[in-house]
């Protein structure tokens, strides 16, 4: 397969999935996907810092901090002092944030099932996921090699 064509297909798939999930989250829960993702990270990582969100989502720390500010303004998370590092704070979901995240996960799961679940076999999806993981590792390795 032509690598440029593969690139365009992967990007188009990502955009279509992003838009579909974003539309559902916004229409059903008034939650942008850009808030859902950091909230998921906060829930998954105990002692979560803004740095952890940035690292997980592959965005800048400044961008992650602004996202956390917006989520906090909506009452879905709060910052508290980091007892191990005075320069950073820990970010955690509020009870309202946890409740919203549970609902949002159900919406995301449903939309992904609708769009991907029956499109190909479970085995093909598993192989695709594995291949994507390998490609992501190779892309990160290429970045590391360039900076070395």
Buried (B, 14 or more C-beta within 10 A) or exposed (E): EEEEEEEEEEEEEEEEBEEBBBEBBEEBBEBBBBBBBBBBBBBEBEEBBBBBBBBBBEBEBEBBBEBBEBBBEBEBBBBEEBEEEEEBBBBBBBEEBBEBBEEBBEBBEBBBEEBEEEEEEEEEEEEEEEEEEEEEEEEEEEEEEEEE
